[in-house]
Amino acid sequence: MFTFYGDHGLGDSARIPVGHWREILETNGSLAYIQKEGRGSMLVIDKFLIADDYVYGLTSDVNEHYNGKYFIYDLANNNIKTFEEINGYLNSLIAKNLNETAEYKNFDYHYRQYWHGWRFWILP
């Protein structure tokens, strides 16, 4: 069954709307990612925060088209920037007035926070 909240057929997927008509996606309960338009535009992410017009946090080791351990996704501009070094990443967070000391959470945490668990009462 395909719904606004995810694809609940074979190979389950889920999504979290994050603003500016953008979303964080997850496939099979294990691979969270940001999908931009175009070839080679999927950034696989590990743990992250959603704040204001940004999603930021840690990338996954399985990325093919992005380098860096850290990322900032500017939702308003639909721009992803990755960072190899933590100093550049933290400086960018400070410049954007984002919390550089907050604890990053995984996709499941953000999914539960957004949907409040109610979809499991009405969807298979």
C-alpha positions as CSV (number, residue, x, y, z in Angstrom):
1,M,0.0,0.0,0.0
2,F,1.4,3.4,-1.0
3,T,0.5,6.3,1.3
4,F,1.7,9.8,2.0
5,Y,3.6,8.4,5.0
6,G,5.5,5.8,3.2
7,D,5.4,2.7,0.9
8,H,4.0,-0.1,3.1
9,G,4.3,-2.9,0.6
10,L,7.3,-5.1,-0.1
11,G,10.5,-3.3,0.8
12,D,9.1,-0.8,3.3
13,S,10.1,2.8,3.1
14,A,9.3,5.8,5.3
15,R,9.7,9.6,5.1
16,I,9.9,12.6,7.3
17,P,8.8,15.9,5.8
18,V,11.4,18.5,7.0
19,G,10.1,21.7,5.3
20,H,10.4,23.5,2.0
21,W,8.8,20.5,0.4
22,R,11.8,18.4,1.2
23,E,12.1,15.1,3.1
24,I,14.4,12.6,4.7
25,L,13.7,9.1,3.4
26,E,14.5,5.6,4.8
27,T,14.4,2.2,3.1
28,N,14.0,-1.2,4.7
29,G,14.4,0.3,8.2
30,S,18.2,0.7,7.7
31,L,19.2,3.3,5.2
32,A,18.3,6.9,5.8
33,Y,19.1,9.4,3.1
34,I,18.5,12.7,1.4
35,Q,17.5,12.4,-2.2
36,K,18.1,15.5,-4.4
37,E,17.1,15.6,-8.1
38,G,19.6,14.3,-10.5
39,R,22.0,11.4,-10.8
40,G,24.4,10.7,-7.9
41,S,22.5,13.0,-5.6
42,M,21.7,10.7,-2.7
43,L,23.4,11.4,0.6
44,V,23.2,8.5,3.1
45,I,23.0,9.9,6.6
46,D,23.5,8.3,10.0
47,K,22.4,10.6,12.9
48,F,21.2,14.1,12.5
49,L,19.2,17.0,13.8
50,I,16.4,19.0,12.2
51,A,16.4,22.7,13.2
52,D,15.0,25.8,11.5
53,D,15.8,25.5,7.8
54,Y,18.6,22.9,8.2
55,V,19.2,19.2,8.7
56,Y,22.7,18.5,9.9
57,G,24.7,15.7,11.4
58,L,26.8,12.7,10.5
59,T,27.0,11.0,7.2
60,S,27.2,7.2,6.6
61,D,30.2,5.4,5.4
62,V,28.4,4.0,2.3
63,N,28.2,7.3,0.3
64,E,29.5,7.1,-3.3
65,H,29.1,10.7,-4.4
66,Y,29.7,12.6,-1.3
67,N,32.9,12.9,0.9
68,G,32.9,14.0,4.4
69,K,31.9,12.8,7.9
70,Y,29.6,15.7,8.6
71,F,26.9,17.4,6.5
72,I,24.6,20.5,6.6
73,Y,21.5,20.4,4.4
74,D,20.1,23.9,3.7
75,L,16.5,23.2,3.1
76,A,15.7,26.7,1.7
77,N,18.3,26.5,-1.0
78,N,18.2,22.7,-1.4
79,N,22.0,22.6,-0.9
80,I,24.0,19.9,0.8
81,K,27.5,20.7,2.1
82,T,29.8,18.0,3.5
83,F,32.8,18.4,5.7
84,E,35.8,16.2,6.3
85,E,37.1,18.0,9.4
86,I,35.0,18.8,12.4
87,N,36.4,22.4,12.8
88,G,35.0,23.6,9.5
89,Y,31.7,21.9,10.3
90,L,31.4,23.5,13.8
91,N,32.4,26.9,12.4
92,S,29.6,26.6,9.8
93,L,27.1,25.6,12.5
94,I,28.0,28.6,14.6
95,A,27.8,30.9,11.6
96,K,24.3,29.6,10.9
97,N,23.3,29.9,14.6
98,L,22.8,26.1,15.0
99,N,23.4,24.2,18.2
100,E,26.8,22.6,17.9
101,T,26.5,20.6,21.1
102,A,23.2,18.9,20.8
103,E,23.0,15.1,20.6
104,Y,22.2,13.7,17.1
105,K,19.4,11.2,16.8
106,N,18.8,8.4,14.2
107,F,15.9,8.3,11.7
108,D,13.7,6.2,13.9
109,Y,13.7,8.8,16.7
110,H,12.8,11.7,14.3
111,Y,10.2,9.5,12.6
112,R,8.5,8.8,16.0
113,Q,8.7,12.5,16.9
114,Y,7.1,13.7,13.7
115,W,4.4,11.0,13.2
116,H,3.8,10.4,17.0
117,G,3.4,6.7,16.3
118,W,-0.2,7.0,15.1
119,R,0.4,5.7,11.6
120,F,0.9,2.2,13.0
121,W,-2.6,2.1,14.3
122,I,-4.1,2.6,10.8
123,L,-1.5,1.3,8.4
124,P,-0.2,-2.3,8.1
